[in-house]
Every structure is written in C-alpha cells, then in structure tokens.
Amino acid sequence: MPERNRARKFYIMTCNFAGKPPDFEVENLAVLRGSAGALAPPKGKRGFPAYPEVPRIVIGKLGKKAAPPTDIEIFHSYWLISDRLKILFEDLDPEAFAFQACEVRLANGSPGPSYWLCDVVRVLEAFGPSTLDDIRKHPYRAFLLVRESLVFNETAVGEAYVFSTPYSVEIVCDQRLKDACKQAGMKGATFKACFNK
C-alpha cells in the first residue's frame, strides 16, 4: 500500500501571536533561570528542573498596551496555560504533559486566575519514511515541520493526542485535541494543518 496520510489529521499547535502582547510577567525570572539565559527543560530531557521558588506571575502591569493572557501563551521554552486548559489536557492525554504550578496575582495585588507552565514531554519518532528522508536531508529541519503534507507513522503515534519530535520544538496534535479545544472555547491556540486540504 502506498504511504499516505489517511483519515487521521495532524496539526502544529502553537499560540496566536497576532494582536497585542500578553500582559504578564514572571517577577522572579532571574531566580528561576539562575545562570541560564532562559527557562528551559533540563539538558537531554523534557519537563521542568527543580526551581528554587514557585514562578510568581503578575498580570496587568502594561495596561492598554497589552491584553490579558489567553488560555495559552508562549513563555521561553514552555507554554503558559490557564487552569481550564490544564484540565482539558489532563482529561485527554495526561501522560503527554508536565506542569509547573505558578503563583498569580494582579497588578493591584489581588489574587489572579490560576495559570501553569506546561511542557509536552512525549517525544515520538512519528514520521513515515518519506518525511524522515526529507528531514534528514534538509539543513533547516524546523522549516519542513511547518509545511503541509507531512507523512506520519500512525503505528508509532498510536493513541497519542499530542507529542513533540526529535527534530523540532514544534508541538504536533491530532484532530481530537483540536476539536476539544474548539468545543471548550479555548482562546489563543492556533492549529496549522500538516496535510493537504
């Protein structure tokens, strides 16, 4: 049987970068990152290191120049996600994610909504031979992973809803997760098709 992307559909999942910047900051960022330039997983792993403090997030310091954070925002190597998106992720595919609790307050000092740092810890060799050949031949692998018509090895993916790959920081999800986010009214997530429409 010729290799092809059958009924199952996959997407690159990321955040919406259009519009005003998200109005939040991590006030103890310098303590959390230590000597590193940014917050990132431990070397050779996914997930979170043991931080000396809980990340402390302040929302609303920028005023009209920015917008409140949505259900999902990019922060360094991680996502910052709302409590309701965390619940959705845990319900759909709990083994795919790691979460770091945050303390959140508003700029006026009052308690803020619950947010979490989130990392996709499942890494799969998810592509079929033709896409793997393209990736290995191309010096800019990340470019290939945001194009359409990627071929996936559905046996390797199995029942996973979401995963990363060894070739890029991009996060891949399937139609079920995309639909769940839409049905729940999640704000801020975007999905780029990895198949010819």
NUVEXGU-452388 format. One record per residue: residue number from 1; chain; x, z, y of N, C-alpha, C, O, CB in turn. Coordinates in pm, whole numbers, plus 32768, in hexadecimal, padded with zeros to 4 digits. Glycine has a CB too. Layout:
BEGIN
i_ch_n.u_n.w_n.v_ca.u_ca.w_ca.v_c.u_c.w_c.v_o.u_o.w_o.v_cb.u_cb.w_cb.v
NUM_A_X_Z_Y_X_Z_Y_X_Z_Y_X_Z_Y_X_Z_Y
...
This chain:
BEGIN
i_ch_n.u_n.w_n.v_ca.u_ca.w_ca.v_c.u_c.w_c.v_o.u_o.w_o.v_cb.u_cb.w_cb.v
1_A_8055_8000_7F89_8000_8000_8000_8058_8000_807C_80B6_804F_8082_7FA0_807B_8001
2_A_803E_7FAB_80DE_8091_7FA9_8156_8084_802B_81A3_801B_806B_81A3_806A_7F33_81AF
3_A_80F2_8052_81E4_80F5_80CC_8230_80A2_80BA_82AF_80B4_8058_82F7_8186_80F5_8252
4_A_8048_8118_82C9_7FF5_810B_8341_7FBC_8193_8365_7FB5_81EC_8310_7F84_80A5_832C
5_A_7F94_81A3_83E1_7F53_821D_840D_7EBE_820F_83EF_7E78_81C3_8432_7F6C_8238_84A5
6_A_7E8E_8257_838C_7E05_8247_835C_7DA5_8290_83B8_7DBB_8294_8431_7DF7_827B_82CC
7_A_7D3A_82C8_8382_7CD0_8300_83D3_7CFE_8378_8427_7CCA_838F_8493_7C5D_8329_837C
8_A_7D5E_83C2_83F6_7D8A_8438_843F_7DD7_840F_84BC_7E2E_83B8_84B6_7DE1_8492_83E7
9_A_7DB6_844D_852D_7DF1_8428_85AD_7E45_849B_85E2_7E20_8510_85D4_7D84_8401_8612
10_A_7EB7_8478_861F_7F12_84DD_8655_7F2A_84C2_86E9_7F21_8451_8719_7F97_84DD_8608
11_A_7F4A_852F_8731_7F5D_8529_87C2_7FD5_857E_87EA_7FF5_85E1_87A8_7EDE_8559_880C
12_A_8017_8555_8856_8076_85AC_8899_8025_8607_88F5_7FDD_85D7_894C_80E3_855B_88E9
13_A_8031_868A_88E1_7FE7_86EC_8930_8044_8727_8999_80B1_8757_897A_7FAB_875B_88D6
14_A_8017_8723_8A15_8066_875F_8A80_8008_878F_8AED_7F8F_879D_8AD7_80CE_86FA_8AB9
15_A_803E_87A7_8B64_7FF0_87DC_8BD3_7FD8_8770_8C3B_8021_870D_8C43_8038_8854_8C13
16_A_7F71_8785_8C8B_7F51_8729_8CF6_7FA7_874C_8D70_7F9A_87B8_8DA8_7EB9_872F_8D19
17_A_7FFE_86EF_8D98_8058_8709_8E08_8023_86D2_8E8C_8066_86DC_8EF2_80DF_86CD_8DEB
18_A_7FAB_8699_8E8A_7F71_8664_8F05_7F37_86D6_8F59_7F15_8740_8F25_7F02_85FC_8EE4
19_A_7F2E_86BE_8FD9_7EF0_8720_9031_7F51_878B_9062_7FCB_8779_905B_7E7D_8762_8FEA
20_A_7F1A_87F9_9093_7F6B_8864_90CB_7FBA_88AC_905E_7F8F_88B2_8FEB_7F11_88C8_9115
21_A_802E_88E3_9082_807B_8930_901F_8032_89AF_8FF8_7FE4_89E4_9048_8107_8952_9055
22_A_8048_89E2_8F80_8006_8A5F_8F57_803E_8AD6_8FA4_80B7_8AE1_8FB7_8017_8A75_8EC0
23_A_7FE6_8B2F_8FCF_800B_8B9F_9026_8028_8C1C_8FD4_7FD9_8C7A_8FCF_7F9A_8BBB_908B
24_A_809D_8C1C_8F93_80C9_8C94_8F4E_8161_8C9A_8F51_81A4_8C34_8F60_8095_8C98_8EBC
25_A_8196_8D12_8F43_8226_8D23_8F34_823F_8D97_8ED5_81ED_8DF3_8EC9_826A_8D3C_8FBD
26_A_82B0_8D92_8E91_82DC_8E00_8E3C_8341_8E50_8E8D_83B2_8E25_8EA2_831A_8DCC_8DB2
27_A_8315_8EC5_8EBC_8368_8F0C_8F1D_83E6_8F4A_8EE1_8446_8F64_8F2A_8316_8F78_8F5E
28_A_83E8_8F61_8E5F_8461_8F97_8E20_84AB_8F2E_8DCF_84EA_8F4D_8D69_843D_900E_8DC6
29_A_84A5_8EB0_8DFD_84E3_8E41_8DB5_8579_8E57_8DA3_85AF_8E3B_8D38_84CA_8DBF_8DFE
30_A_85BD_8E88_8E0A_864E_8E9B_8E01_8673_8EFB_8D91_86D7_8EE8_8D4C_8686_8ECE_8E85
31_A_8623_8F64_8D80_863C_8FC4_8D14_8623_8F84_8C8C_866F_8F99_8C2E_85E4_9040_8D26
32_A_85B9_8F36_8C82_8593_8EFA_8C02_85F9_8E93_8BD3_861A_8E8E_8B5C_850A_8EB9_8C0C
33_A_862B_8E43_8C2C_8685_8DD7_8C01_8716_8E04_8BF6_8766_8DC0_8BB6_867B_8D62_8C60
34_A_873A_8E75_8C32_87C2_8EA6_8C27_8826_8E40_8C5B_881B_8E0F_8CCB_87E2_8ECA_8B98
35_A_8887_8E1F_8C07_88EE_8DBF_8C2F_88C3_8D2E_8C19_890A_8CD2_8C40_896F_8DDA_8BE3
36_A_8850_8D18_8BDA_881F_8C90_8BC1_87E6_8C54_8C40_87BD_8C9C_8C9B_87B4_8C90_8B51
37_A_87E3_8BD1_8C46_87AC_8B8E_8CBB_8715_8B8C_8CBE_86DA_8B7A_8D29_87DF_8B03_8CC1
38_A_86D5_8B9F_8C4B_8644_8B95_8C42_8614_8BE2_8BC8_8664_8C08_8B72_8617_8B01_8C3C
39_A_8592_8BF9_8BC0_8559_8C35_8B49_8551_8BCB_8ADB_851D_8B5E_8AF1_84CD_8C72_8B66
40_A_8585_8BEB_8A66_858B_8B8B_89F8_8590_8BD7_8974_85B2_8C4D_8972_8605_8B2D_8A06
41_A_856E_8B94_8906_8577_8BD5_8883_8607_8BFA_8860_8665_8BC1_8898_853E_8B7A_8817
42_A_8619_8C58_8804_86A0_8C75_87D3_86DF_8BF7_8797_8697_8BA1_8763_869D_8CE7_8769
43_A_8761_8BEB_879D_87A7_8B75_876E_8785_8B59_86DB_878F_8BB2_8686_883F_8B86_877F
44_A_875D_8ADF_86BE_873E_8AB6_8636_86B8_8AE4_8603_869B_8AD4_858C_87A6_8AE6_85DD
45_A_8665_8B1E_8659_85E4_8B52_862E_8578_8B27_8692_8596_8AEA_86F8_85E7_8BEC_8621
46_A_84FD_8B47_8671_848E_8B40_86CF_8459_8BCE_86E2_847B_8C28_8696_841D_8ADF_869C
47_A_8408_8BE0_8748_83D0_8C64_8762_8416_8CA8_87D6_844D_8C65_882E_83D9_8CBA_86E6
48_A_8414_8D2C_87D7_8444_8D78_8849_84B3_8DD9_8821_84AE_8E14_87B5_83D2_8DC4_8889
49_A_8516_8DE9_8877_8578_8E52_8860_8539_8EDA_887F_84C8_8EE1_88AE_85F7_8E3C_88B8
50_A_8581_8F44_8864_8552_8FCB_8885_856F_8FE4_8919_85E0_9003_893D_8597_9038_882A
51_A_850C_8FD7_896C_851F_8FEA_89FB_852F_907E_8A1C_84F0_90D3_89DC_84AA_8FAF_8A49
52_A_8582_90A0_8A80_8592_912C_8AA7_8517_9164_8AED_8505_91DE_8AF4_8609_913B_8B00
53_A_84C3_910B_8B22_8448_9134_8B66_83D9_90D1_8B44_83F3_9060_8B1C_845D_913C_8C00
54_A_835E_90FD_8B55_82ED_90A2_8B48_82EB_9046_8BC2_82FB_9077_8C32_8267_90F2_8B3A
55_A_82D8_8FC4_8BB0_82CC_8F6B_8C25_825D_8F9A_8C83_81EC_8FB5_8C57_82B1_8EDA_8BF8
56_A_827D_8FA5_8D04_821C_8FD2_8D67_81F7_8F5C_8DC1_8249_8F29_8E0C_8254_9049_8DBC
57_A_817B_8F33_8DB7_814A_8EBD_8DFD_80F5_8EE7_8E74_809F_8F3F_8E6A_80F8_8E63_8D9D
58_A_810E_8EA8_8EE5_80BE_8EBD_8F5F_8078_8E3A_8F80_80B9_8DD2_8F8A_8117_8EEE_8FD7
59_A_7FF5_8E40_8F92_7FA4_8DCA_8FB1_7F70_8DD4_9040_7F3E_8E3D_906A_7F2E_8DBD_8F4E
60_A_7F7D_8D68_908B_7F3A_8D5F_910D_7F90_8D76_9186_7F5A_8D90_91F2_7ECE_8DBE_9111
61_A_8013_8D6D_917A_806A_8D85_91EE_8076_8D0C_9249_809A_8D1B_92BE_80F4_8DAD_91BF
62_A_8058_8C94_9216_806D_8C1B_9264_7FF3_8BF0_92B5_7FFD_8B9A_930C_8094_8BAB_9209
63_A_7F81_8C2B_9298_7F08_8C0C_92E4_7ED8_8B7E_92D1_7ED7_8B4B_9261_7F20_8C24_9374
64_A_7EAF_8B3D_9340_7E71_8AB9_9339_7ED4_8A4B_9313_7EA9_89DD_92F2_7E32_8A97_93BD
65_A_7F55_8A67_9317_7FB8_8A01_92F2_7FBA_89E7_925B_7FF4_8985_922E_8043_8A2C_9320
66_A_7F7A_8A3F_920E_7F7F_8A35_917C_7EF6_8A55_9144_7E99_8A75_918E_7FEB_8A94_9140
67_A_7EEA_8A4B_90C0_7E6B_8A65_907C_7E80_8ACF_9011_7EEE_8ADB_8FDB_7E32_89E3_903E
68_A_7E19_8B1D_8FF1_7E28_8B7F_8F86_7E52_8B3A_8F04_7E2C_8AC7_8EEC_7DA4_8BCD_8F71
69_A_7E9F_8B7E_8EB0_7EC6_8B3E_8E30_7E4C_8B1D_8DDC_7DE9_8B66_8DDB_7F24_8B9A_8DE1
70_A_7E56_8AAC_8D96_7DEC_8A82_8D3B_7DFF_8AC7_8CB4_7E48_8B29_8CA9_7DEC_89E7_8D2B
71_A_7DBD_8A92_8C4E_7DCC_8ACC_8BC8_7E54_8AB1_8B8C_7E7D_8AF6_8B2E_7D61_8A95_8B6C
72_A_7E9C_8A4E_8BC0_7F21_8A2F_8B8A_7F7A_89F8_8BF8_7F55_8999_8C3D_7F17_89CA_8B14
73_A_7FEF_8A35_8C08_8052_8A09_8C69_80DA_8A07_8C26_80F1_8A50_8BC5_8053_8A66_8CE6
74_A_8134_89B5_8C57_81BF_89B4_8C28_820D_8A21_8C72_8203_8A2E_8CEC_8201_8929_8C3E
75_A_825B_8A6F_8C27_82B7_8ACD_8C66_8337_8ACE_8C15_833C_8B05_8BA7_8279_8B5B_8C6F
76_A_83A0_8A90_8C4D_8421_8A82_8C0A_840C_8A3D_8B83_83D2_89D0_8B80_8467_8B0D_8BF7
77_A_8438_8A76_8B14_8429_8A35_8A91_83A4_8A57_8A4E_838F_8A31_89DB_849B_8A5E_8A36
78_A_834D_8A9C_8A92_82D2_8ACF_8A54_8256_8A9E_8A9E_825E_8A60_8B08_82D4_8B68_8A51
79_A_81E3_8ABC_8A62_8164_8AB1_8AA8_813C_8B3C_8AD7_8158_8B9F_8A95_80F6_8A73_8A4D
80_A_80FB_8B41_8B49_80B1_8BB8_8B74_801E_8B9A_8B5B_7FE9_8B3B_8B94_80CD_8BDD_8C0C
81_A_7FDD_8BE9_8B08_7F54_8BC9_8AE0_7EF6_8C3E_8AFB_7F20_8CB2_8AFF_7F4F_8BA3_8A4B
82_A_7E78_8C1D_8B0E_7E11_8C82_8B24_7DF0_8CC9_8AA1_7E13_8C9C_8A34_7D92_8C43_8B5F
83_A_7DAE_8D39_8AAF_7D86_8D86_8A39_7D26_8D35_89E2_7D2D_8D3D_8967_7D45_8E0A_8A63
84_A_7CCE_8CE9_8A20_7C6C_8C9F_89CE_7CAE_8C2C_8983_7C83_8C0B_8915_7BFB_8C69_8A27
85_A_7D18_8BEE_89BD_7D5F_8B87_8971_7DAF_8BC5_8900_7DB9_8B8A_8894_7DBB_8B36_89CE
86_A_7DE8_8C3A_8916_7E2C_8C81_88A9_7DCD_8C99_8835_7DF2_8C85_87C1_7E67_8D06_88DB
87_A_7D54_8CC5_8853_7CF1_8CDE_87EA_7CD1_8C5E_879F_7CC7_8C5E_8724_7C70_8D1B_8826
88_A_7CC2_8BEF_87E8_7CA6_8B6E_87A6_7D19_8B47_874B_7D03_8B1E_86D9_7C8D_8B00_880F
89_A_7D96_8B52_877C_7E0A_8B31_872A_7E0E_8B86_86AB_7E27_8B53_863E_7E8C_8B43_877A
90_A_7DF7_8C07_86B9_7DFC_8C61_8646_7D8E_8C43_85E3_7DA2_8C50_856A_7DF3_8CF2_8675
91_A_7D1A_8C1C_8613_7CAC_8BFB_85B9_7CC9_8B7B_856B_7CA8_8B71_84F4_7C29_8BEB_8608
92_A_7D06_8B17_85AE_7D1B_8A95_856F_7D95_8A92_8515_7D8E_8A5E_84A5_7D27_8A2C_85D8
93_A_7E05_8AC8_8543_7E84_8AB2_84FC_7EE6_8B22_851E_7F4B_8B09_8560_7EC0_8A28_8521
94_A_7ECC_8B9D_84F3_7F1B_8C10_8521_7FAF_8C09_84FE_8001_8C40_8547_7EE2_8C8D_84E6
95_A_7FD3_8BC6_8492_8060_8BC2_8469_80B4_8B65_84C0_812F_8B65_84B6_806C_8B97_83D9
96_A_8073_8B15_8515_80BD_8AB5_8567_80F8_8AF2_85E6_814D_8AB4_8625_8062_8A42_858C
97_A_80CC_8B6A_860C_80EB_8B9E_8690_812E_8C26_868C_811E_8C74_862F_806E_8BA6_86E1
98_A_817C_8C3F_86F6_81AC_8CC5_8716_817F_8CE3_87A5_8178_8C8A_87F9_824A_8CD1_8707
99_A_8160_8D62_87BF_812E_8D8A_8842_817D_8E00_8877_81A9_8E57_882C_8098_8DAD_883A
100_A_818F_8E02_88FA_81CE_8E71_893F_816B_8EA7_89A5_8142_8E60_8A01_8254_8E45_8983
101_A_8146_8F25_8994_80E8_8F62_89F3_8127_8F6B_8A7E_81A1_8F79_8A8B_80BE_8FEE_89C2
102_A_80D4_8F63_8AE5_8100_8F6D_8B6F_80AA_8FD4_8BB9_8036_8FE9_8B97_80F8_8EE2_8BB6
103_A_80E5_9014_8C1A_8099_9065_8C79_8076_900D_8CEF_80CD_8FCC_8D28_80EA_90E3_8CA6
104_A_7FF6_900A_8D13_7FC9_8FAF_8D7C_7F81_8FFF_8DE9_7F2C_9053_8DCC_7F6C_8F40_8D41
105_A_7FA4_8FE2_8E65_7F5B_901C_8ED5_7F4B_8FB3_8F41_7F94_8F50_8F44_7FA3_909B_8F0C
106_A_7EEB_8FC8_8F98_7ED5_8F70_9009_7F30_8F9B_907C_7F67_9009_907B_7E41_8F71_9033
107_A_7F3E_8F43_90DE_7F98_8F5E_914E_7F6F_8FDB_919C_7FC3_901B_91DA_7F9C_8EE7_91AC
108_A_7EEE_8FFE_9198_7EC0_9076_91DF_7ED6_90F6_918F_7EAF_9162_91BB_7E2E_9068_9201
109_A_7F13_90E9_9119_7F32_915F_90C8_7ECC_9180_905D_7EE6_91D6_9009_7F42_91D2_911F
110_A_7E58_913F_905F_7DF2_915C_8FFA_7E13_9116_8F77_7E5D_90B4_8F77_7D66_912F_902D
111_A_7DDD_9146_8F05_7DF9_9107_8E83_7DCB_9076_8E80_7D62_9054_8EB8_7DB6_9156_8E13
112_A_7E19_9022_8E3F_7DF6_8F95_8E33_7DC3_8F74_8DA9_7DBE_8FCB_8D52_7E6E_8F40_8E53
113_A_7D9B_8EF7_8D93_7D6D_8ECB_8D0E_7DE0_8ECC_8CAA_7E55_8EC6_8CD0_7D2F_8E3E_8D16
114_A_7DBE_8ED4_8C2C_7E24_8ED8_8BC3_7E63_8E4F_8BB0_7E1E_8DEA_8BA3_7DE7_8F09_8B3E
115_A_7EE8_8E4E_8BAF_7F34_8DD5_8B91_7FA3_8DF9_8B2E_7FCF_8E6B_8B26_7F6F_8D96_8C12
116_A_7FCE_8D92_8AE4_8035_8DA1_8A7E_809A_8D30_8A8A_8074_8CBF_8AA9_7FF7_8DA4_89F1
117_A_8117_8D4C_8A72_8175_8CE0_8A56_8160_8CB4_89C6_8147_8D07_896E_820A_8D0E_8A6F
118_A_8168_8C33_89AF_8148_8BFB_892B_81B2_8B95_8904_81E0_8B47_8956_80BB_8BBA_892B
119_A_81D8_8B98_8884_8235_8B35_884F_81FD_8AFF_87CD_81C6_8B4A_877C_82C2_8B71_883B
120_A_820C_8A7C_87B8_81E8_8A3F_8737_8262_8A4B_86DC_82C9_8A0D_86F4_81BB_89A8_8748
121_A_8255_8A9B_8673_82C8_8ABB_861E_82CE_8A65_85A0_8333_8A67_855A_82C3_8B4D_85F6
122_A_8266_8A1A_8584_8268_89C1_850F_82B2_8941_8533_828F_88FB_8592_81D8_89A2_84DE
123_A_8319_8923_84E5_8368_88A9_84F8_835F_8858_8478_8382_8888_840D_83FF_88C9_851C
124_A_832F_87DC_8484_831B_8788_840E_8367_8704_841A_8371_86CB_8487_8286_876D_83F9
125_A_839C_86D4_83AB_83C9_8649_83A0_834C_85F6_8385_832B_85D7_8313_8436_8636_832C
126_A_8308_85D4_83F2_827E_85A7_83E6_826B_8510_83E6_81FB_84E0_83D5_8230_85DF_8454
127_A_82D7_84C4_83F7_82C7_8435_840B_82DE_83E4_838B_8328_840C_8332_8324_8405_8476
128_A_829A_8372_8387_82B1_8313_831B_8333_82C9_832D_8370_82D1_8397_823E_82B2_8312
129_A_835F_827E_82C6_83E3_823D_82C9_83F8_81DF_833F_8466_81DD_8377_83F7_81F0_824C
130_A_8395_8192_8366_83AA_8131_83D2_83C4_8177_8457_841B_814D_84A3_8332_80D4_83DF
131_A_8379_81E1_8474_838F_822B_84F0_8413_8276_84EA_845A_827E_854F_831B_828C_850A
132_A_8435_82AF_8478_84B5_82F3_846A_8529_8294_8483_858A_82B8_84C5_84C2_8333_83DF
133_A_851F_821A_844E_8589_81B7_8466_8597_819B_84FB_8607_8192_852E_856C_8135_841A
134_A_8527_818B_8542_852C_8171_85D2_856C_81E6_861D_85BE_81D1_8676_849F_8158_8608
135_A_8546_825F_85F9_857B_82D5_863C_8612_82E0_8627_865C_82FA_8686_8535_8354_8609
136_A_8640_82CD_85AE_86CE_82DE_8590_8724_8272_85CE_879A_8289_85E9_86E3_82DF_84FA
137_A_86EC_81FE_85E6_8737_8191_8622_873C_819A_86BA_8794_815F_86FA_86FC_810D_85F8
138_A_86DF_81E3_86F4_86D0_81E0_8785_8719_8255_87C5_8706_82C7_8799_863C_81E4_87AB
139_A_876C_823D_882B_87B6_82AB_886A_875E_8308_88BB_8786_837A_88D6_8822_8273_88C2
140_A_86E8_82DB_88E3_868D_832F_8932_8612_834D_88DD_85A7_8313_88F1_8665_82E8_89B9
141_A_8622_83A9_8880_85B8_83C1_881E_8538_83F4_885E_84CB_83CE_8833_85E8_8425_87B7
142_A_8544_844A_88C3_84CC_8482_8900_8472_8415_8939_83F7_8423_893A_84F2_84E5_896E
143_A_84AF_83A8_896A_845F_833B_89A0_8403_8300_8934_8390_82E0_894E_84BA_82CD_89D9
144_A_8437_82F3_88BC_83E8_82B8_8850_8371_8310_882A_830A_82DE_87FE_843F_82A1_87D6
145_A_8380_8394_883D_8317_83EF_880F_82A3_83F8_8870_8242_843E_8852_8350_8477_87F9
146_A_82A8_83B5_88E1_8234_83B5_8939_81F3_832A_893F_819F_8310_8995_825E_83E2_89C5
147_A_8219_82D5_88E4_81DB_8251_88E1_8167_8252_887C_8154_82B2_8831_8243_81E5_88BC
148_A_811A_81E8_887D_80AF_81D9_881C_80E6_81A2_8799_815C_817E_8790_803F_817D_8853
149_A_8092_819C_8735_80AE_8160_86B2_811E_81A5_8665_816B_8162_8620_80D0_80CF_86C4
150_A_8128_8229_8671_8180_8272_8617_8140_8279_858D_80C6_827F_8581_819D_8301_864E
151_A_8192_8277_8525_8161_827F_849C_8185_8308_8464_81FA_832F_8465_819C_820C_8443
152_A_8121_834E_8433_8135_83D5_8400_812E_83D7_8368_80E6_8389_832A_80CD_8434_843A
153_A_817A_8431_832D_8173_844D_829F_810C_84BB_828B_812A_8531_829C_8200_8476_8265
154_A_8093_8495_8268_8027_84F5_8263_8039_855C_81F3_8002_85C9_81FA_7FA3_84AD_8250
155_A_8085_8539_818D_80A4_859C_8125_80FA_860C_815E_80E4_8681_8140_80EC_8559_80AE
156_A_815C_85E7_81B0_81B2_864B_81EF_8165_86A0_8254_817E_8718_8260_8228_8609_8233
157_A_8108_8664_829C_80B9_86AD_82FF_8057_870A_82BA_803F_8779_82E9_806F_864B_835B
158_A_801E_86DD_824C_7FBF_8730_8203_7F47_8754_8259_7F0E_86FF_829C_8002_87AD_81D0
159_A_7F22_87D3_8255_7EAE_8802_82A0_7ED3_883B_8328_7E7F_887A_8369_7E64_886B_8251
160_A_7F4E_8825_8356_7F7A_885A_83D7_7F29_881B_8448_7F12_87A2_844A_8010_8840_83EB
161_A_7F00_886E_84A6_7EBC_883E_851D_7F1F_881B_858C_7F05_87C4_85DE_7E59_88A7_854E
162_A_7F92_8861_858D_7FF0_8852_85FB_807D_886F_85CA_8091_88C3_8572_7FCA_88B0_8671
163_A_80DF_8827_8604_8169_8839_85D8_81C6_87F7_863C_819C_87A6_868F_817F_87FE_854A
164_A_8246_881B_8633_82AE_87D1_8679_8301_8789_860F_82E8_8797_8597_8308_8831_86D0
165_A_8362_873B_863C_83B9_86F2_85E0_844A_8710_8604_8465_8745_8670_839C_8658_85E4
166_A_84A9_86EE_85AC_8536_8706_85CE_856C_86A9_863A_85DF_86B9_8664_8589_86F7_8552
167_A_851D_8649_8668_8552_85DE_86BC_852E_85E9_8750_8560_859C_87A1_8521_855B_868A
168_A_84DA_8648_8773_84AC_864F_87FD_846A_86D6_8816_8443_871C_87B9_844A_85DC_881D
169_A_845D_86FA_8896_8414_8773_88BA_837E_875B_88BE_8331_87B9_88CE_8444_87A8_8941
170_A_8354_86DF_88AF_82C6_86BF_88B5_8279_8705_8845_82AC_8717_87D6_82B0_8628_88AE
171_A_81FE_872C_8864_81A6_876D_8803_813C_8709_87D7_80FD_86C8_882A_8164_87EE_883F
172_A_8129_86FE_8754_80C8_86A1_871A_8053_86F1_86E4_8066_8759_86A4_8109_864B_86AA
173_A_7FDA_86C1_86FC_7F63_86FF_86C0_7F0B_8691_8687_7F1F_861B_86A1_7F15_8754_8729
174_A_7EA9_86BA_8639_7E4E_8657_8600_7DC8_865A_8649_7DB3_86A8_86A6_7E39_8670_856A
175_A_7D6E_8602_861D_7CED_85F3_8660_7C9D_8674_865F_7C54_868F_86BE_7C9D_8585_861D
176_A_7CAB_86C4_85F7_7C5B_873E_85EC_7C7D_87A0_865B_7C24_87DE_8695_7C71_8780_8564
177_A_7CFE_87AF_867A_7D23_880B_86E5_7CF9_87D4_876C_7CC6_881E_87C1_7DBB_8825_86E3
178_A_7D0C_8754_8781_7CDF_8716_87FE_7C4A_872C_8812_7C1F_8753_887F_7CFF_867E_87FF
179_A_7BFB_8713_87AB_7B6A_8723_87B6_7B45_87B5_87D0_7AE9_87D0_881D_7B26_86F1_8737
180_A_7B8B_8812_8790_7B6D_88A0_87A3_7B87_88CA_8833_7B39_8917_886C_7BC2_88F6_8743
181_A_7BF3_8898_886E_7C10_88B7_88FA_7BA4_887F_8956_7B7A_88C2_89B5_7C9A_8881_8922
182_A_7B78_8805_893B_7B11_87C8_898D_7A8E_8813_8981_7A4C_882F_89E5_7AFD_8736_8966
183_A_7A68_8835_8907_79E9_887A_88F2_79E8_8905_8932_797F_8934_895E_79CD_8886_885E
184_A_7A5C_8945_8937_7A66_89CA_8973_7A76_89C4_8A0B_7A76_8A2C_8A4D_7AD9_8A16_8937
185_A_7A85_894C_8A43_7A94_893E_8AD2_7B1B_896A_8B08_7B25_8997_8B7A_7A2B_8989_8B16
186_A_7B83_895C_8AB6_7C08_8984_8AE3_7C37_892B_8B55_7C26_88B2_8B51_7C6C_897F_8A6E
187_A_7C72_896A_8BBA_7CA1_8922_8C30_7D39_8917_8C2E_7D7E_8976_8C08_7C71_8968_8CB0
188_A_7D6B_88A3_8C56_7DFB_8892_8C68_7E42_8848_8BF8_7EB2_8818_8C0D_7E39_8914_8C78
189_A_7E06_883D_8B82_7E47_87F9_8B12_7E2F_8763_8B1C_7DC1_8738_8B3E_7E12_882F_8A8B
190_A_7E96_8714_8AFE_7E89_8684_8AF5_7EB9_8656_8A6C_7F0B_8697_8A2C_7EDA_863F_8B66
191_A_7E84_85E5_8A40_7EA0_85B2_89BA_7EBB_851D_89C3_7E64_84CF_89E9_7E2A_85D0_8958
192_A_7F36_84F6_89A0_7F5B_8468_89A0_7F57_8433_8912_7F9B_8468_88BA_7FE7_8453_89DF
193_A_7F08_83CB_88FB_7EF8_8395_8876_7F7B_835E_8840_7FC7_831D_8887_7E8F_8329_8876
194_A_7F93_8379_87C1_800A_8344_877A_7FE3_82D3_871D_8026_82BB_86B8_8050_83B4_8729
195_A_7F79_828D_873D_7F49_8220_86E7_7F0E_81B4_8740_7EE5_81CE_87B1_7EDE_8253_867F
196_A_7F0B_813B_870C_7ECC_80CC_8755_7E36_80DE_8756_7DF7_80EC_86ED_7EF2_8044_8716
197_A_7DFC_80DF_87CC_7D6C_80F7_87D7_7D1E_8079_87B8_7CA3_8079_87BD_7D48_812A_8864
